[in-house]
Amino acid sequence: MTTSSDDRSSSARAPARALGRIRADVQSMHAYAVQDSRGMIKLDAMENPFSLPPELQVELGRRLGAVALNRYPGPRGAELQRALAAHAHMPAGFSLMLGNGSDELISLLAMACDLPGAAIVAPEPGFVMYAMSAQLQGLRFVGVPLTANFELDEAAMLQAIAREKPAILFLAYPNNPTANLWDDAVIERLVEAQGEQGGLVVIDEAYQPFAGRSYIDRVERHGHVLLMRTLSKFGLAGVRLGYLMGPSALVEQIDKVRPPYNISVLNCECALFALAHSEVFEQQAVAIRAERARIFERLASLPKAKAWPSDANMILVRVPDAAGTFEALRAAGILVKNVSKMHPLLANCLRLTVGTADENDRLLAALETSL
């Protein structure tokens, strides 16, 4: 059988014609980029740098090998919900839903709140998925710039809440990429203002294992506040598991838009295993916090670097030439995140993930050389 030239040209035109069925705003977007880290010291993605001890690797392997991969996820998901609720000290009267990382939970929240004209408000710079999920779901995203020192601009935030009447107010606690916790009194006033106009507040505690404070002790004061966490920074970035806690009446509604079986049996088993050995991960968090303090102290001694205090497993630092310093570190085999183009407030800023002691020594030596 032969193919005519007309058939071939029609086939070549098909993808271009089919693109017309894809939303124009999606076509204009940039896909989320993951840097190539092969052969590099990877300090760009706020991952826990420690692997499981060998004896736990063997034990986990046995457990995963016994999982029924031929069956859809079953009751173990409910067991994981109970284990996470106990781990997080979830208040009575609250419910918990699971997500394939925090990213999926953010998307599901946008989907559930997609009423005509709805908006999402969040401080900027902040986690990129708040804006991306709003755009993909067709909601308006309103970013409110932080102050020059990366604090909440309370007046501007209150104005945005009053003007936009957002369906969701996202507050990352600590924030990414600035790594700081905000003033508790300011947060409470924003929470109250959002409640008065009938919107939800989502407190995103992705970096809670490294923070000095948590909102969990205050969350039950408000019937419109949800608390979101992830096991990625706990030490399971590869497992992709996030969870959302809040008043049962709210969580039950949001859970309706969750895809069935969104958490695989392997994800579930890994998370249950990690929670059963939480002391190992807590010791790792202690080591990371100690290394964070050491890095910050060294950065403070560099006259050409300006670092901000951190309550996460990353440090934001401003250098004279972010692009040049990024490339110098890359040439030295160290991968960090150049965030200088993300927002005007981040001009010449790099985000450094806290690694192991050896990784941090090499980072600091290369940074000193490059400066």
HELIX and SHEET records of a PDB file:
HELIX    1   1 SER A    5  ALA A   18  1                                  14    
HELIX    2   2 LEU A   19  ARG A   21  5                                   3    
HELIX    3   3 ALA A   24  GLN A   27  1                                   4    
HELIX    4   4 PRO A   54  GLY A   65  1                                  12    
HELIX    5   5 ARG A   76  ALA A   88  1                                  13    
HELIX    6   6 GLY A  101  ALA A  112  1                                  12    
HELIX    7   7 VAL A  128  GLN A  137  1                                  10    
HELIX    8   8 GLU A  154  GLU A  164  1                                  11    
HELIX    9   9 ASP A  184  GLU A  196  1                                  13    
HELIX   10  10 GLN A  208  PHE A  210  5                                   3    
HELIX   11  11 VAL A  219  ARG A  221  5                                   3    
HELIX   12  12 SER A  232  LEU A  236  3                                   5    
HELIX   13  13 SER A  248  ILE A  254  1                                   7    
HELIX   14  14 ASP A  255  VAL A  257  5                                   3    
HELIX   15  15 VAL A  265  ALA A  276  1                                  12    
HELIX   16  16 SER A  278  ALA A  300  1                                  23    
HELIX   17  17 ALA A  322  ALA A  331  1                                  10    
HELIX   18  18 PRO A  344  LEU A  346  5                                   3    
HELIX   19  19 ALA A  357  SER A  370  1                                  14    
SHEET    1   A 2 ILE A  41  LYS A  42  0                                        
SHEET    2   A 2 ILE A 334  LEU A 335  1                                        
SHEET    1   B 7 PHE A  94  GLY A  99  0                                        
SHEET    2   B 7 GLY A 242  PRO A 247 -1                                        
SHEET    3   B 7 VAL A 225  THR A 230 -1                                        
SHEET    4   B 7 LEU A 200  ASP A 204  1                                        
SHEET    5   B 7 ILE A 168  ALA A 172  1                                        
SHEET    6   B 7 ALA A 119  GLU A 124  1                                        
SHEET    7   B 7 ARG A 140  PRO A 145  1                                        
SHEET    1   C 4 LYS A 306  ALA A 307  0                                        
SHEET    2   C 4 MET A 314  ARG A 318 -1                                        
SHEET    3   C 4 CYS A 349  THR A 353 -1                                        
SHEET    4   C 4 LYS A 337  ASN A 338 -1                                        
END                                                                             
